[in-house]
Amino acid sequence: MVPDPETPICSAKGCRAAAVWVLAWNNPKVHTPERRKTWLACEEHREHLSQFLGCGAF
């Protein structure tokens, strides 16, 4: 099955599941506090990506 191009995909390596979480990440050593990178996570990878990035999920 080919994923719908409108469906956001999980950012975890090798995962092609639909994302249901948005993780906002900032590298304070490099970026100002207001700059955020968005990572997407499926239910299965939310906790792993959140711990990896050291951030909360929204």
N, C-alpha and C positions, 0 to 999 in steps of 0.2 A: 504494500500500500504506500502510495506517495503522500507525504504530508502536505496539507493545505499551506500554500505560501503565506497566507495571512495569519497562520497560527504561530505564535512565538514558540521557539524551541529551547529546551534546557541547555544551559551553558556548560554543563559537566562534560568532560572529555568522553566522546563516543556515544553520548546519549542523544537520542532523537525524539524523546518524549515531549509532549506539549508542556510548556512552562506554565505554572500556576502561581509562582512567587517571583517577586522582584527584589533583588538584593542591591542596595546602594552602597558603594565602596569608595573610600577615599584613601590615598596614600599620603599621610601627613608630612612625610619626609620630602615629597616632591610637589604636592599640590596645595592650593589654598583650601580652607575648610569648606567653602561652598562648592568646590568642584567634586563631582561624583561620577563614577563609572557604574553603569547598570549591568548587572549579571542576572540571568534568568534561571529559574530552577523548577524542576518538576517536584512533585511531592517526595519522591524517593531520594533526591539529591539536595533538598533544601538544607537539612542539618549539616551535611558534609560541606557544602559550599559556604554556608554561613560560618562554620568553624574555620575553614581554610582562609576566608577573607577577614575574619575577625569582626563581623558586622551582624546586624539584625536583619530580619526579613520583613518585608512590607507587603 
